[in-house]
C-alpha cells in the first residue's frame, strides 16, 4: 500500500467519524457543524470568490514578508559568520530575539505603522527573519574549511568566493532554514490577520467567529492546512531532496 493511499484512507476515516459524531452529537450545528455543512460552505466560498480573495490577500502579504526575511536573514547570517565583532553583538541579540513570539511585536507594529498591511507585514517578516538568520549563520559556519582553503589557493576572493564556494556549500542548510522560516511566517500571518484588519484568511476566521459560523471557521482552517501541506510537501520537500540528490546525500 502506497503512502498516498494510506493517507487517503486515513482522511476518509476521519471524515466518516466526524460526520457520524456530529449527527449524533447533542451540540448545535453552530458549535459542531457536520462535515457536509463545512464542505458546502467551503464550496460556496470558493465559487463566490470570498475564500479565493482571502487567499490572494494572505499569500501576497506572506510572499512579500517572507522575501524580505530571506534577504535580511542571509545578509545578517553572513555578517555574523564573517566578523567576530558582529557575532558577539548582533549574533547574541538575534538569539535572544528568536525566543520572542512574533505576535508579541504586534502592539508595537500597530503603534509604529497603524492597523494596516504594514503592521501585518512587519510581524510576518519578524517571524521569519531571526530563524533565517540563525540557519544562514549555521550554514556558512558548516562550510568545510578544505573547500575554503582550496578556493583561496586558486585565487578566489570577495564576491567570487562567496558566490562559488560559500553559498553553494551552505545550500542544504539554507533550504532547511527556508522551510522553518516559512512555517513561522505563516503562523505570524494568521495571528496578525486575526487581530488586525484588511482581509485575508485570518480576518475571515475572525468573521466566522464573530458571526458564530463555525462551518466558515473550519472551512478556512482546511484551506490553511491544505496550503501549508502543499508548500511543505510539494515545494520545500522536493527542493530539499533535489539538493540532497545533487550533493550525493541520497
N, C-alpha and C positions, 0 to 999 in steps of 0.2 A: 504494500500500500504506500503510495507516494505521500510526501509531506503535504502537498496541496489538497489531496483527497482527505487526509486526516483532519486538516483544518476546516474543510467544508462540512464534514460530518459533525465536528465539534460545534461549529457555529449553528448548524441546523438543530442540534440537540438543545443548545441554549435557547434558540428561538422557540422551539416547541414547549420547553419548560416555562419560558416567560409567558407565552400565550395562555397556556393552561392555568398557570398560577394566577395571572391577572384576572381571568374569567371566574375563578373560584374564590378570589380574594373578596373580603368584605369592604375593602378600601374603595373609595370613589374613584372614578376614572381620572379625575384631575390630579390625584395623588399617585395612582399606579395605573397608567394607561396601558391598554392592550398593545401588543406588537403591531397588529394590523392597523390600529389607530395611528401609531407612530409612523409607520411606513406610508400611510395615506397623507399625513401631514408633511412628511419628507418629500413625497412625490409632488404634492401641490406647491410646496415651497420652491422646488426646482423648476416646475412648469411656469409659475407666475414670476419667476426671476428673483424672488426675495432672498432665497438662500444663495443663489449664484452671485448676486450683487454683494452680499456679505462676504462671500469667499473672495471675490476680487478685491474688495476693500482691505480685508485682513492680509491677503497674500502680498499686496503692494506694499503695505507697511512692513511686513515681515522681511521681504526681499531687500528693501532699502536699508532697514536697520541691520540686517544680517551682513550685507555687503560692507557697510561702514565698519561693523565689528571685525570683519575679517581683515580689512586694511589696517585698522588700528592695532589689532592683536598681533599681526605679523610684524609690523614695524616695532612695536614695543618689545615683542619677543626677541627680535634681532638685537635691539639696543641692550636689553638685559643680558643676552648671551655674549655680546661683543665687548661690553665695557663693565669692569668690575664695580666702578662707582655707581653705575645705573642699577646693577644687580643688588647692591647693598641698600639702595634707596627706593627706586621705583619697584624693583622686584619684591621687596618687603611689603610695600604698600599694596601691590596687586594681590599678593597672597592674602592680606587682611581683607581687602575689598571683595575678594571672591567668596568669602563666607557670608556676605550680606545678601539676603534675598533681593532680587531686582525690584520687587513690588514695594520694598521699603523706600525706594527712591521716588516713588510716585508723588507723595506730597510735595517734595522739593520740585519735581518736574512741573507740577501744577502752578506752584508759586513762580517758577522761572519762566515758563512758556505759556501758562494758561491751560484751560481744559480743552485741548485740541489735539490735532495729529502729532504736533511736535513733542508733546509730553509723552505720548504713547511710543513714538519713535525713539525717544530718549531711553525709556526703560527697556525697550527691545534691544537697543544697542548695548546698553549696560549689561543686560542679561547674558550676552554672548561674548563681550569684549574680554572680560577677565579670564574666562575659560580658554578662549582662543589664544590669549597672551601666554598663559601657562603651558598650553600644548605646543605652541610655536617655540617657546624657550626650551622646553624639553626636547623637541625635535632637533633644534640646532645643536644643543649640547651633546646629543647622542650620535652626531655625525662622526664616524670613525676618524681618528686622528691620522691614520695611514692615508686616507683619501686626501686630507688637507695637506699633508706633507708632500705627497706626490704632485698634487696640483701646483703647489708653490714652487716645487723644484722645477717644473716646466714653465714657470713664469706667470702663473695665473694669479692675479691680484684684483682688488677692488670689486667692481660690479661683475666682472667676468668670473671671478672666484665664487661670488655669491650665486650667480645665475647658473653656472655649470657644475658646481660641487655642493654647496650648502643646501640650496633649495631642493634639487633632485634627491639628495640623500635623506632629507627630512620629510619627504612627501608622505610616507606611510603614517608618521606621527601627526602630520598636519591634517590628513584626512580623518583620522580618529578625533582630532580636536574639532574639526568641522561638524562631525556627527553629533558630538556632545553639545557644542555651541548652538547648533540648530535646535536641539531639544530645549535648551534653556531659553532661547529667544522665543520659541513657540509658546512656552508656558508664560513668559513675561508678557507676550502679546495678549493672550487670553485674559490674564489678570488685569492688564491695563484697559482693555476694551470693556471688561465687566464694570470697572469703576469709572471709566471715562465716558466719552460720547463720540459721535461721529460715525456710527455704523460699525459694521464688522460682525464677525461671528460671536464675539464676546458680548457685544451690545444686543444681539439677537437672543442670547441666553438670558440677559437681564430682562428683556422684554417678555420672554416666556415666563420668567419667574414672577414679574410684577402682575401679569395677567392671569397667573395660575394655570398656564398651559404647559403642563409637564410633557405633553407629546411633542411640543415645539422644542423644549429644552433637550429632550433625549434625541430628537432628530439632529439638532446641532452638535450634540456630543458624538453622534455616529459620524457626522461629517468630519469633525475634528480628528476622530480616531482613524478614519479612512485616509485622510491627508497625511497624518503622521506615519501611518504604516507604509504608504506609498513612498514617502520621502526616505524613510529609514531602510526599507527592504528593496526598493527598486533603484533609488538614486545612490545613496551613500554605500549601501552594502555592495552593490555591483562595482562602484568606483573603487572601493577598498579591495575587493577581490581582483579587480583588473590590475591594480598597482602591485598587489602581492604576487600575482602571476608573472608580471613583468620583471619583478625583482627575484623571482625564483623561490618565493617563500611557500608556495603551494604547488 
